[in-house]
Amino acid sequence: MCSGCGAPPLAGHWTDAGGASAADRLRIRAARAQVLARVLAPHGLGVRDGLLVPGLTLLASGGRQALVADLDALWAAAARLNGQGVDPLAGPVGG
């Protein structure tokens, strides 16, 4: 755990369920980033979770990017960078 920023933070959001230890929370974050990448790819967007800092980096064409704190902010930033809304429940994500 980072003594400066506290990453990875203690579980608090429902998407962190099951993350009892710091290592568990990092594994959950990595898995979540993989799912988000599959959801965002058809919209020309990508996502990166550096795991060492809080939040996610949303990536768009032309080098545009946005740092987001959580999933709510991710969907809002995706709509802003993409120019249209992104529905995470639309279309198959696959496994």
Order of alpha helices (4+ residues) and beta strands (2+ residues): alpha-beta-beta-beta-alpha
